[in-house]
């Protein structure tokens, strides 16, 4: 019984072992996949606003931009919303 409790406790705590990864996800309108053109627009906007991103990639029809801090994530979200709408 004790072993089961320990295993459940470890599984419950497992997400805490991974660090925080702030990100902004951009999807197409009404379920349409995001395009390469949108990816280029996102990269250009982040460069113009001088917002450093860990990575910006088109993954499974959505653009995922990862950042080092939540402050950077929020700045990027505001900049991208003003350019892309939303």
OpenMM code with the backbone's topology and positions (N, CA, C; nanometers):
from openmm import Vec3, app, unit

residues = "UNK UNK UNK UNK UNK UNK UNK UNK UNK UNK UNK UNK UNK UNK UNK UNK UNK UNK UNK UNK UNK UNK UNK UNK UNK UNK UNK UNK UNK UNK UNK UNK UNK UNK UNK UNK UNK UNK UNK UNK UNK UNK UNK UNK UNK UNK UNK UNK UNK UNK UNK UNK UNK UNK UNK UNK UNK UNK UNK UNK UNK UNK UNK UNK UNK UNK UNK UNK UNK UNK UNK UNK UNK UNK UNK UNK UNK UNK UNK UNK UNK UNK UNK UNK UNK UNK".split()
positions = [
    Vec3(0.0826, -0.1195, 0.0000),
    Vec3(0.0000, 0.0000, 0.0000),
    Vec3(0.0874, 0.1265, 0.0000),
    Vec3(0.1922, 0.1236, 0.0801),
    Vec3(0.2823, 0.2381, 0.0884),
    Vec3(0.3502, 0.2643, -0.0462),
    Vec3(0.3866, 0.1582, -0.1153),
    Vec3(0.4514, 0.1720, -0.2456),
    Vec3(0.3562, 0.2391, -0.3448),
    Vec3(0.2297, 0.2030, -0.3419),
    Vec3(0.1298, 0.2622, -0.4312),
    Vec3(0.1162, 0.4112, -0.4028),
    Vec3(0.1133, 0.4487, -0.2772),
    Vec3(0.1014, 0.5899, -0.2390),
    Vec3(0.2241, 0.6678, -0.2863),
    Vec3(0.3413, 0.6100, -0.2718),
    Vec3(0.4644, 0.6767, -0.3160),
    Vec3(0.4645, 0.6937, -0.4679),
    Vec3(0.4240, 0.5906, -0.5405),
    Vec3(0.4202, 0.5992, -0.6872),
    Vec3(0.3199, 0.7045, -0.7326),
    Vec3(0.2025, 0.7071, -0.6725),
    Vec3(0.1016, 0.8077, -0.7077),
    Vec3(0.1540, 0.9473, -0.6756),
    Vec3(0.2202, 0.9628, -0.5627),
    Vec3(0.2779, 1.0923, -0.5254),
    Vec3(0.3841, 1.1378, -0.6240),
    Vec3(0.4686, 1.0468, -0.6684),
    Vec3(0.5716, 1.0805, -0.7671),
    Vec3(0.5094, 1.1197, -0.9011),
    Vec3(0.4084, 1.0473, -0.9441),
    Vec3(0.3405, 1.0819, -1.0694),
    Vec3(0.2725, 1.2177, -1.0595),
    Vec3(0.2161, 1.2462, -0.9446),
    Vec3(0.1492, 1.3743, -0.9238),
    Vec3(0.2500, 1.4901, -0.9259),
    Vec3(0.3700, 1.4669, -0.8743),
    Vec3(0.4724, 1.5717, -0.8666),
    Vec3(0.5551, 1.5834, -0.9946),
    Vec3(0.5431, 1.4899, -1.0865),
    Vec3(0.6251, 1.4880, -1.2072),
    Vec3(0.6215, 1.6176, -1.2880),
    Vec3(0.5064, 1.6814, -1.3103),
    Vec3(0.5071, 1.8070, -1.3877),
    Vec3(0.5914, 1.9178, -1.3246),
    Vec3(0.6103, 1.9136, -1.1949),
    Vec3(0.6904, 2.0155, -1.1271),
    Vec3(0.8394, 2.0014, -1.1562),
    Vec3(0.8812, 1.8877, -1.2066),
    Vec3(1.0222, 1.8670, -1.2380),
    Vec3(1.0632, 1.9389, -1.3656),
    Vec3(0.9668, 1.9658, -1.4514),
    Vec3(0.9952, 2.0362, -1.5763),
    Vec3(0.9787, 2.1855, -1.5543),
    Vec3(1.0679, 2.2634, -1.6129),
    Vec3(1.0635, 2.4079, -1.5967),
    Vec3(0.9496, 2.4714, -1.6739),
    Vec3(0.9281, 2.5972, -1.6446),
    Vec3(0.8254, 2.6749, -1.7121),
    Vec3(0.8723, 2.7083, -1.8534),
    Vec3(0.7816, 2.7038, -1.9494),
    Vec3(0.8158, 2.7348, -2.0884),
    Vec3(0.7082, 2.8276, -2.1450),
    Vec3(0.7193, 2.9593, -2.1165),
    Vec3(0.6188, 3.0535, -2.1662),
    Vec3(0.6148, 3.0525, -2.3188),
    Vec3(0.4938, 3.0533, -2.3743),
    Vec3(0.4797, 3.0476, -2.5195),
    Vec3(0.3543, 3.1212, -2.5639),
    Vec3(0.3522, 3.1550, -2.6925),
    Vec3(0.2344, 3.2108, -2.7575),
    Vec3(0.2030, 3.1188, -2.8744),
    Vec3(0.0774, 3.0731, -2.8812),
    Vec3(0.0358, 2.9861, -2.9906),
    Vec3(-0.0573, 3.0635, -3.0829),
    Vec3(-0.0298, 3.0574, -3.2130),
    Vec3(-0.1106, 3.1275, -3.3124),
    Vec3(-0.1712, 3.0231, -3.4049),
    Vec3(-0.3039, 3.0227, -3.4136),
    Vec3(-0.3732, 2.9302, -3.5024),
    Vec3(-0.4483, 3.0089, -3.6081),
    Vec3(-0.4869, 2.9402, -3.7128),
    Vec3(-0.5636, 3.0038, -3.8187),
    Vec3(-0.7063, 3.0315, -3.7738),
    Vec3(-0.7763, 3.1097, -3.8535),
    Vec3(-0.9149, 3.1444, -3.8237),
    Vec3(-1.0054, 3.0258, -3.8557),
    Vec3(-1.0988, 2.9972, -3.7653),
    Vec3(-1.1997, 2.8922, -3.7841),
    Vec3(-1.1385, 2.7569, -3.8181),
    Vec3(-1.0343, 2.7217, -3.7481),
    Vec3(-0.9743, 2.5903, -3.7647),
    Vec3(-0.8823, 2.5736, -3.8841),
    Vec3(-0.8617, 2.6784, -3.9620),
    Vec3(-0.7700, 2.6714, -4.0761),
    Vec3(-0.6269, 2.6733, -4.0221),
    Vec3(-0.5411, 2.5929, -4.0809),
    Vec3(-0.4022, 2.5861, -4.0354),
    Vec3(-0.3289, 2.7173, -4.0640),
    Vec3(-0.2385, 2.7519, -3.9748),
    Vec3(-0.1536, 2.8700, -3.9951),
    Vec3(-0.0586, 2.8419, -4.1118),
    Vec3(-0.0170, 2.9467, -4.1810),
    Vec3(0.0646, 2.9297, -4.3016),
    Vec3(0.2082, 2.9773, -4.2803),
    Vec3(0.2926, 2.9467, -4.3778),
    Vec3(0.4311, 2.9946, -4.3774),
    Vec3(0.4346, 3.1472, -4.3809),
    Vec3(0.3399, 3.2063, -4.4522),
    Vec3(0.3326, 3.3525, -4.4617),
    Vec3(0.3082, 3.4138, -4.3235),
    Vec3(0.2201, 3.3516, -4.2460),
    Vec3(0.1943, 3.4001, -4.1105),
    Vec3(0.3177, 3.3821, -4.0234),
    Vec3(0.3880, 3.2712, -4.0408),
    Vec3(0.5116, 3.2463, -3.9662),
    Vec3(0.6135, 3.3564, -3.9931),
    Vec3(0.6297, 3.3939, -4.1189),
    Vec3(0.7233, 3.5010, -4.1553),
    Vec3(0.6796, 3.6329, -4.0931),
    Vec3(0.5489, 3.6585, -4.0928),
    Vec3(0.4960, 3.7820, -4.0340),
    Vec3(0.5216, 3.7857, -3.8831),
    Vec3(0.5062, 3.6722, -3.8164),
    Vec3(0.5321, 3.6634, -3.6722),
    Vec3(0.6795, 3.6899, -3.6444),
    Vec3(0.7688, 3.6257, -3.7194),
    Vec3(0.9126, 3.6457, -3.6998),
    Vec3(0.9515, 3.7914, -3.7239),
    Vec3(0.8968, 3.8511, -3.8273),
    Vec3(0.9264, 3.9909, -3.8596),
    Vec3(0.8786, 4.0836, -3.7480),
    Vec3(0.7589, 4.0597, -3.6960),
    Vec3(0.7046, 4.1427, -3.5882),
    Vec3(0.7911, 4.1336, -3.4633),
    Vec3(0.8332, 4.0130, -3.4273),
    Vec3(0.9176, 3.9960, -3.3088),
    Vec3(1.0522, 4.0664, -3.3267),
    Vec3(1.1081, 4.0614, -3.4474),
    Vec3(1.2348, 4.1309, -3.4733),
    Vec3(1.2173, 4.2819, -3.4646),
    Vec3(1.1113, 4.3335, -3.5253),
    Vec3(1.0877, 4.4786, -3.5248),
    Vec3(1.0657, 4.5314, -3.3834),
    Vec3(0.9979, 4.4533, -3.3008),
    Vec3(0.9705, 4.4943, -3.1628),
    Vec3(1.0855, 4.4596, -3.0683),
    Vec3(1.1915, 4.3986, -3.1232),
    Vec3(1.3089, 4.3580, -3.0444),
    Vec3(1.2696, 4.2666, -2.9276),
    Vec3(1.1874, 4.1673, -2.9590),
    Vec3(1.1432, 4.0697, -2.8601),
    Vec3(1.2163, 3.9387, -2.8892),
    Vec3(1.3069, 3.8965, -2.7989),
    Vec3(1.3829, 3.7737, -2.8232),
    Vec3(1.2972, 3.6490, -2.7985),
    Vec3(1.3020, 3.5561, -2.8917),
    Vec3(1.2283, 3.4304, -2.8784),
    Vec3(1.3270, 3.3143, -2.8746),
    Vec3(1.2976, 3.2141, -2.7904),
    Vec3(1.3804, 3.0933, -2.7887),
    Vec3(1.3628, 3.0172, -2.9188),
    Vec3(1.2379, 3.0111, -2.9662),
    Vec3(1.2104, 2.9454, -3.0940),
    Vec3(1.0754, 2.9919, -3.1464),
    Vec3(1.0635, 2.9918, -3.2785),
    Vec3(0.9370, 3.0207, -3.3455),
    Vec3(0.9244, 2.9166, -3.4551),
    Vec3(0.8202, 2.8325, -3.4468),
    Vec3(0.8089, 2.7229, -3.5424),
    Vec3(0.6637, 2.6967, -3.5785),
    Vec3(0.6449, 2.6448, -3.6978),
    Vec3(0.5143, 2.6010, -3.7450),
    Vec3(0.5027, 2.4533, -3.7104),
    Vec3(0.4137, 2.4212, -3.6169),
    Vec3(0.3989, 2.2837, -3.5686),
    Vec3(0.2532, 2.2419, -3.5775),
    Vec3(0.2251, 2.1407, -3.6567),
    Vec3(0.0913, 2.0833, -3.6686),
    Vec3(-0.0146, 2.1883, -3.6997),
    Vec3(0.0140, 2.2765, -3.7925),
    Vec3(-0.0836, 2.3757, -3.8353),
    Vec3(-0.0974, 2.4967, -3.7453),
    Vec3(-0.0126, 2.5082, -3.6444),
    Vec3(-0.0142, 2.6240, -3.5543),
    Vec3(0.1281, 2.6758, -3.5380),
    Vec3(0.1393, 2.8045, -3.5129),
    Vec3(0.2706, 2.8645, -3.4890),
    Vec3(0.2908, 2.8716, -3.3386),
    Vec3(0.4031, 2.8202, -3.2928),
    Vec3(0.4348, 2.8211, -3.1510),
    Vec3(0.5632, 2.8999, -3.1300),
    Vec3(0.5523, 3.0104, -3.0571),
    Vec3(0.6678, 3.0946, -3.0253),
    Vec3(0.6979, 3.0788, -2.8765),
    Vec3(0.8184, 3.0359, -2.8452),
    Vec3(0.8590, 3.0137, -2.7058),
    Vec3(0.9521, 3.1257, -2.6609),
    Vec3(0.9398, 3.1603, -2.5306),
    Vec3(1.0162, 3.2715, -2.4749),
    Vec3(1.0804, 3.2308, -2.3433),
    Vec3(1.1806, 3.3101, -2.3003),
    Vec3(1.2517, 3.2808, -2.1757),
    Vec3(1.1715, 3.3193, -2.0518),
    Vec3(1.0982, 3.4306, -2.0579),
    Vec3(1.0259, 3.4789, -1.9402),
    Vec3(0.8803, 3.5079, -1.9747),
    Vec3(0.7978, 3.5139, -1.8716),
    Vec3(0.6569, 3.5469, -1.8933),
    Vec3(0.6401, 3.6932, -1.9333),
    Vec3(0.7297, 3.7801, -1.8882),
    Vec3(0.7232, 3.9212, -1.9298),
    Vec3(0.7433, 3.9334, -2.0810),
    Vec3(0.8402, 3.8600, -2.1334),
    Vec3(0.8649, 3.8601, -2.2774),
    Vec3(0.7452, 3.8008, -2.3512),
    Vec3(0.6876, 3.6960, -2.2948),
    Vec3(0.5697, 3.6331, -2.3546),
    Vec3(0.4546, 3.7331, -2.3657),
    Vec3(0.4301, 3.8092, -2.2605),
    Vec3(0.3205, 3.9066, -2.2617),
    Vec3(0.3464, 4.0193, -2.3613),
    Vec3(0.4720, 4.0659, -2.3701),
    Vec3(0.5066, 4.1687, -2.4696),
    Vec3(0.4826, 4.1166, -2.6110),
    Vec3(0.5227, 3.9925, -2.6349),
    Vec3(0.5043, 3.9321, -2.7668),
    Vec3(0.3565, 3.9154, -2.7988),
    Vec3(0.2792, 3.8744, -2.7013),
    Vec3(0.1349, 3.8564, -2.7224),
    Vec3(0.0704, 3.9871, -2.7649),
    Vec3(0.1032, 4.0949, -2.6939),
    Vec3(0.0457, 4.2259, -2.7276),
    Vec3(0.0873, 4.2705, -2.8676),
    Vec3(0.2154, 4.2541, -2.9001),
    Vec3(0.2651, 4.2955, -3.0317),
    Vec3(0.1993, 4.2143, -3.1428),
    Vec3(0.1874, 4.0840, -3.1218),
    Vec3(0.1292, 3.9980, -3.2249),
    Vec3(-0.0209, 4.0205, -3.2400),
    Vec3(-0.0886, 4.0478, -3.1302),
    Vec3(-0.2324, 4.0751, -3.1398),
    Vec3(-0.2591, 4.2035, -3.2172),
    Vec3(-0.1732, 4.3034, -3.1995),
    Vec3(-0.1945, 4.4291, -3.2719),
    Vec3(-0.1686, 4.4123, -3.4219),
    Vec3(-0.0777, 4.3219, -3.4582),
    Vec3(-0.0460, 4.3008, -3.5997),
    Vec3(-0.1423, 4.2004, -3.6651),
    Vec3(-0.1685, 4.0898, -3.5954),
    Vec3(-0.2496, 3.9830, -3.6537),
    Vec3(-0.3988, 3.9982, -3.6249),
    Vec3(-0.4312, 4.0805, -3.5269),
    Vec3(-0.5716, 4.0934, -3.4863),
    Vec3(-0.6045, 3.9876, -3.3832),
    Vec3(-0.7184, 4.0038, -3.3211),
    Vec3(-0.7544, 3.9016, -3.2230),
    Vec3(-0.8081, 3.9630, -3.1051),
] * unit.nanometer
topology = app.Topology()
chain = topology.addChain("A")
for resn in residues:
    res = topology.addResidue(resn, chain)
    for name in ("N", "CA", "C"):
        topology.addAtom(name, app.Element.getBySymbol(name[0]), res)
